[in-house]
Structure formats: C-alpha cells, structure tokens
C-alpha cells in the first residue's frame, strides 16, 4: 500500500497499524530514507540494535545466499517481542530487486513468521522495480516514497534542531540560513549541528542576519567554492590551487569538504528539477547558481547523473567524518576527495 501524504506517513512511522508486516522506504534523498527507517525500527522493536532480535541484511547477503532472507523472516524472536528484519540497499540490482519483491509478496500473504517486521531501505526505485510494484500492491506492507524537503519542512527542521540546543534564529536569519542549506537532509542536519555549536549550545541566543555573517562566511565565488566547482568539472590542478589558496586564507579541510558537499547538492537539485521537466538553465536559477558560474555548472550538469552523484555522496560524508577525527590531516583528506571527484568527472567526459 502506498503512503504518500505526510500525515499518513507520520502516523505509520509513529505507530504502525495492527497487521502491518513491513515497509519499503525509498527515495533519492538517503538521509530522509535512513531517518524514517530508524524511526520505524525504534517503534517496531524494543531493542533495534539487539542482534538476537534484529537481522541486518544487505543486497550482498541476499545475492550470496538466496534462502537467507526467507530464513530470517521465518525465524522466531529469541528474546521475546517483535522480530525485525532490516534490509539496506545501496543500489538497484535486478536479481536482488526480484528476490525482495517475492519476499514482500509472500510475507504480506502470511507465508513467513507473521510477527516479523520487514523493513527495507532503498534508493530511488524506478517504475520497473519489482520491489516497488510489490510493495505498492501488498496489504500490510507500506510503500513510503521520500521526496525532497519543501522550504517549510527545512525551516521546521532547522527550528527543531536548534531548539534542542536552546538556540534559535529570528525570521530573517532563518530565511537566509534555509536558502543556503544543501537539499540533502543528512548534510543539512550536519550544518544545523554546526550552527548550534557556533551559536553556543544552551545560550538561549536568538541570532540575527548580522550574527550569521561570520558563520556563513564565504560567498559562492570564493576560493573554496571555486575549488569544489573545479573538482566537479574535472579540473584537478585548478581545484588543488583553490584548496591551497583557501588554506592560506584560513579555511581548513572541513570547510573544503563541506563546499564539495554543497556543490554536489546543487548539481543534484538541478538534475532533479530537470528530471521533473524543468530546463537546465531554469533549474540552475532555481538552485541559486551564481550567474558567473552558470555556464560551468550547466556543463557539469550535462555530464553528471543522479546515480553518479548518489555513488559519490557516501565518500563526501566519509571525508567529512574523517576530518572530525582528532589529529586527522584534514587538508590531505580534502585534497584526496577532490582527486576522487575530479577523476570521476574526467571519466564522465569533463
């Protein structure tokens, strides 16, 4: 059964109805998918991290052992309570897609342990996906698509995230911050956490636009953003030069990695709008591409694909995490990420 309206989704995530046997949560924004899957896991079983009550599978597990998924769905809980079988997909492989579709159908019809809850996290599933078709039709299995957040949703996420640390933004500052946030929810949440640290957790500060200026820092035509743009354009030498120039200006590796993540989010925004029918130039304007960079960004948008960006996203997040490790050579981490991005861009013909 398809759940596409926010109120219906929220009710299901907070308390799945009696008889619900699973959910397939899918979408291009992996941050939203993972966040919703975590919420559902916590209400489905008392101990979502308990290896005796929860089975965690990937497509590699299913591909390697065709009976493993069925075995896990048939198994009884060893510790009491409801059993959770959680499957995390990183791609869309036809054999795995078909195997999961068959499991969804059988489980919905009561062929496995009826007390087991099947939770599948997936990226954007195409119209031809057998898994999507099976989940859309199955009774007791929720098919939950995850779309890009609207500005109002982002603003609410910012307010709630900052409120946890007892800080806030006034109306004008909130509008400015939301406009500058990347559209990838996982990356956006990291930016909100950084802002809370900047404002001072527990300070009860209500920041203004003027207060945000030191945090927002560079404009899109500064060294870091130029370096990120050059990396995605396959211009490794120029990207390295931009990173070194930014370092001389006092910008470290974490800021460089963040700039590359924001450029990735901009390209994703453009390609998503184009996929939905917008012209590339129109999409670039909607993504707030600086006019001076428009030609280069459009050149990149014609070469990169949403799938290529999705493949790259985990490496950007991994670099961001690595930069936060005590004693890490964050400058080298940023340069290595730029090398990875530029290399893929060159393979795409840039």
RARAZI-V521839 format. One record per residue. RES is the residue in three letters. PHI is phi in degrees with one decimal (none if undefined). OMEGA is omega in whole degrees, -180 to 180 (* if undefined). Layout:
{{RES,PHI,OMEGA} {RES,PHI,OMEGA}}
This chain:
{{UNK,none,-177} {UNK,-87.4,172} {UNK,-117.7,-176} {UNK,-115.4,-179} {UNK,-86.7,-175} {UNK,-54.1,-180} {UNK,-58.9,179} {UNK,-65.2,-180} {UNK,-64.7,-178} {UNK,-62.0,179} {UNK,-63.0,-179} {UNK,-66.5,-179} {UNK,-66.5,180} {UNK,-76.1,-178} {UNK,-159.1,178} {UNK,-57.4,-179} {UNK,-65.6,178} {UNK,-60.0,-178} {UNK,99.6,178} {UNK,-69.6,-177} {UNK,-114.1,180} {UNK,173.6,179} {UNK,-154.2,172} {UNK,-115.3,-179} {UNK,-104.4,-172} {UNK,-143.1,179} {UNK,162.7,-177} {UNK,-73.1,180} {UNK,-82.9,-176} {UNK,-63.8,179} {UNK,-61.0,179} {UNK,-66.2,-180} {UNK,-57.8,-177} {UNK,-66.0,-179} {UNK,-62.3,180} {UNK,-69.2,179} {UNK,-64.2,178} {UNK,-62.4,178} {UNK,-59.5,-177} {UNK,-69.1,179} {UNK,-61.8,-177} {UNK,-68.7,179} {UNK,-92.5,-179} {UNK,-82.3,-179} {UNK,-136.0,-177} {UNK,-66.9,-176} {UNK,-128.5,-176} {UNK,-66.0,178} {UNK,-106.1,-177} {UNK,-80.0,-178} {UNK,-65.7,179} {UNK,-82.1,-177} {UNK,-112.8,-175} {UNK,-128.9,175} {UNK,-109.3,178} {UNK,-109.4,-178} {UNK,-125.2,173} {UNK,-120.8,178} {UNK,-65.0,178} {UNK,-65.1,178} {UNK,-62.6,-177} {UNK,-70.3,-180} {UNK,-67.9,-177} {UNK,-77.5,-177} {UNK,-138.4,-175} {UNK,-63.3,-177} {UNK,-96.3,-172} {UNK,-63.2,-178} {UNK,-63.0,179} {UNK,-61.7,179} {UNK,-60.9,-179} {UNK,-67.5,180} {UNK,-74.3,178} {UNK,-85.8,-175} {UNK,-65.0,177} {UNK,-93.3,177} {UNK,-66.0,-180} {UNK,-84.6,-174} {UNK,-115.2,-175} {UNK,84.1,-178} {UNK,85.0,-175} {UNK,-83.9,179} {UNK,-86.6,179} {UNK,-117.4,174} {UNK,-113.9,-174} {UNK,-112.1,-178} {UNK,-116.6,179} {UNK,-113.3,-179} {UNK,-104.0,177} {UNK,-108.7,179} {UNK,-151.7,179} {UNK,-124.6,180} {UNK,-99.5,-172} {UNK,-55.9,-179} {UNK,-61.9,179} {UNK,-68.5,178} {UNK,-57.5,-180} {UNK,-68.7,180} {UNK,-63.5,179} {UNK,-68.8,178} {UNK,-61.3,179} {UNK,-65.9,179} {UNK,-64.6,178} {UNK,-60.7,-179} {UNK,-63.4,-178} {UNK,-65.7,-178} {UNK,-66.0,179} {UNK,-63.4,-179} {UNK,-87.7,177} {UNK,88.3,-177} {UNK,-77.0,179} {UNK,-116.5,178} {UNK,-61.4,-176} {UNK,-65.9,179} {UNK,-88.3,177} {UNK,-83.7,178} {UNK,-113.8,-179} {UNK,-96.1,-178} {UNK,-119.3,-177} {UNK,-116.5,174} {UNK,-105.6,-178} {UNK,-141.5,173} {UNK,-77.6,180} {UNK,-68.6,179} {UNK,-93.6,-179} {UNK,-72.4,-179} {UNK,-61.5,-177} {UNK,-88.7,-179} {UNK,-65.7,178} {UNK,-65.1,179} {UNK,-63.1,180} {UNK,-61.7,-180} {UNK,-61.5,-179} {UNK,-65.8,-179} {UNK,-67.1,-180} {UNK,-61.5,-174} {UNK,-94.8,-171} {UNK,-73.8,172} {UNK,-76.3,178} {UNK,86.2,176} {UNK,-117.5,-179} {UNK,-87.0,173} {UNK,-104.4,-172} {UNK,-116.5,176} {UNK,-78.4,180} {UNK,-114.0,-179} {UNK,-99.1,178} {UNK,-62.5,-179} {UNK,-63.8,172} {UNK,-78.7,180} {UNK,-52.3,179} {UNK,-64.5,178} {UNK,-66.3,-180} {UNK,-65.0,180} {UNK,-60.5,179} {UNK,-64.9,179} {UNK,-63.6,178} {UNK,-64.2,-179} {UNK,-59.2,-178} {UNK,-67.3,-180} {UNK,-64.8,179} {UNK,-71.1,-178} {UNK,-61.4,179} {UNK,-61.5,179} {UNK,-102.2,176} {UNK,57.9,171} {UNK,-135.0,-176} {UNK,-157.2,175} {UNK,-121.0,173} {UNK,-76.4,-172} {UNK,-58.1,-178} {UNK,-66.1,180} {UNK,-66.4,178} {UNK,-63.1,179} {UNK,-60.7,180} {UNK,-65.4,-178} {UNK,-64.8,179} {UNK,-61.6,-180} {UNK,-64.8,-177} {UNK,-93.6,-178} {UNK,-73.2,171} {UNK,-67.0,-175} {UNK,-85.8,176} {UNK,-74.9,-172} {UNK,-62.0,180} {UNK,-60.5,179} {UNK,-68.5,180} {UNK,-61.2,180} {UNK,-64.0,177} {UNK,-63.1,179} {UNK,-65.2,179} {UNK,-64.6,178} {UNK,-63.0,179} {UNK,-65.4,179} {UNK,-63.8,179} {UNK,-60.0,177} {UNK,-65.0,179} {UNK,-64.3,-178} {UNK,-77.1,179} {UNK,99.8,-179} {UNK,-54.4,178} {UNK,81.2,-176} {UNK,-83.4,-176} {UNK,60.9,180} {UNK,-71.0,172} {UNK,-117.3,-171} {UNK,-78.3,176} {UNK,-104.2,177} {UNK,-58.1,-180} {UNK,-62.8,179} {UNK,-65.2,-177} {UNK,-80.8,-173} {UNK,-55.4,178} {UNK,-63.6,-179} {UNK,-76.3,-178} {UNK,-66.8,171} {UNK,59.6,-168} {UNK,-66.4,173} {UNK,-88.3,-174} {UNK,-60.5,-178} {UNK,-99.3,179} {UNK,-83.6,-169} {UNK,-57.8,-176} {UNK,-62.6,-178} {UNK,-71.4,174} {UNK,-67.1,178} {UNK,-62.9,179} {UNK,-62.5,179} {UNK,-63.2,179} {UNK,-64.7,179} {UNK,-61.4,-180} {UNK,-70.7,176} {UNK,-92.9,178} {UNK,81.5,-177} {UNK,-99.3,-173} {UNK,-65.2,-179} {UNK,-59.5,179} {UNK,-67.2,179} {UNK,-65.1,178} {UNK,-60.5,180} {UNK,-61.8,179} {UNK,-65.5,179} {UNK,-65.7,179} {UNK,-67.1,178} {UNK,-64.4,179} {UNK,-64.8,178} {UNK,-62.0,178} {UNK,-66.0,179} {UNK,-86.1,177} {UNK,98.4,180} {UNK,-94.0,-177} {UNK,-90.7,-178} {UNK,-59.0,-180} {UNK,-57.5,179} {UNK,-67.7,179} {UNK,-66.7,178} {UNK,-63.2,178} {UNK,-62.3,179} {UNK,-62.5,179} {UNK,-68.4,176} {UNK,-64.9,180} {UNK,-69.9,178} {UNK,-67.5,176} {UNK,-59.4,180} {UNK,-63.1,179} {UNK,-65.0,178} {UNK,-62.8,179} {UNK,-63.1,179} {UNK,-59.8,-180} {UNK,-63.0,-177} {UNK,-68.7,177} {UNK,-66.8,178} {UNK,-63.3,179} {UNK,-64.4,178} {UNK,-63.1,180} {UNK,-88.8,173} {UNK,112.1,-180} {UNK,-79.2,172} {UNK,-72.5,-177} {UNK,-61.0,-179} {UNK,-65.8,177} {UNK,-62.3,180} {UNK,-65.3,179} {UNK,-63.5,179} {UNK,-66.2,179} {UNK,-65.4,179} {UNK,-84.3,177} {UNK,61.2,175} {UNK,-71.8,180} {UNK,-60.4,-172} {UNK,-56.7,-178} {UNK,-68.0,-178} {UNK,-99.2,-170} {UNK,-59.2,-177} {UNK,-61.0,-179} {UNK,-66.9,-180} {UNK,-65.2,177} {UNK,-65.9,176} {UNK,-60.1,179} {UNK,-68.3,-179} {UNK,-62.7,179} {UNK,-74.8,-178} {UNK,-99.9,-179} {UNK,-75.6,175} {UNK,-121.0,177} {UNK,-62.8,179} {UNK,-64.8,179} {UNK,-64.3,178} {UNK,-68.1,179} {UNK,-62.7,179} {UNK,-66.8,-178} {UNK,-79.1,-173} {UNK,-53.2,-180} {UNK,-60.1,180} {UNK,-71.5,176} {UNK,-65.9,179} {UNK,-65.3,178} {UNK,-65.1,178} {UNK,-64.9,179} {UNK,-62.7,178} {UNK,-64.5,-178} {UNK,-63.4,-180} {UNK,-64.6,-178} {UNK,-87.2,-180} {UNK,-75.6,-178} {UNK,-56.7,178} {UNK,79.8,-178} {UNK,-73.6,177} {UNK,-79.3,-169} {UNK,-61.9,177} {UNK,-64.3,179} {UNK,-68.8,178} {UNK,-61.9,179} {UNK,-64.6,180} {UNK,-66.1,178} {UNK,-64.9,178} {UNK,-64.8,177} {UNK,-60.1,178} {UNK,-62.6,179} {UNK,-61.1,-178} {UNK,-64.9,-179} {UNK,-63.4,178} {UNK,-62.8,178} {UNK,-67.9,178} {UNK,-61.9,179} {UNK,-63.5,179} {UNK,-67.2,177} {UNK,-84.0,178} {UNK,99.4,180} {UNK,-84.7,*}}
